[in-house]
Each structure stands twice: as structure tokens, then as C-alpha cells.
Amino acid sequence: MTNMRMAKRHLPSSPFKHVAAPPGELFAVGSRVTHDVYGLGRVTAVEEGVAVVVDFGAILKRVASPYAKMTGL
């Protein structure tokens, strides 16, 4: 069995407020990032809404969206 995190569906008849998902982080070419596994790096290419290519020094890695393990500096 896999552990999949899915957004819960908001029912129109629900008495609770709908909580909007936070917007995904956007990266630009040349921006510095940190990744939980690969460490510090610099964005070298951006595929809008799909992925970014990051140079981590020893490795050039394509990180797909959503960028759960990567944050901008």
C-alpha cells in the first residue's frame, strides 16, 4: 500500500471554510536553492510549472514539481 497525499475535496455544503492550497514556489534561472538531499545549488533552466534543472556542483539534476524538498534562498 502506498502513502499518497491527496488534497481533500471541499464540499459546497460544508460548514467549514475552504483552505486554499499554498501557491507553488517559483524559481528563476540563476537563483540559489537548497535541496534536502543534494544540498546547495543554482538553477540553470526552468520548465514552467513542470521542473527546474539545478547545478549542485558535482551533479546536474532535474527536479520535478512540486518542489517539496527544495527551497529558494
Protein Blocks (a to p, Z undefined) as FASTA:
>chain_A
ZZddddddddfklcbdcddddddddddehiacddfklopaddfbdcehkaccddehjacc
ddddddfkbccZZ
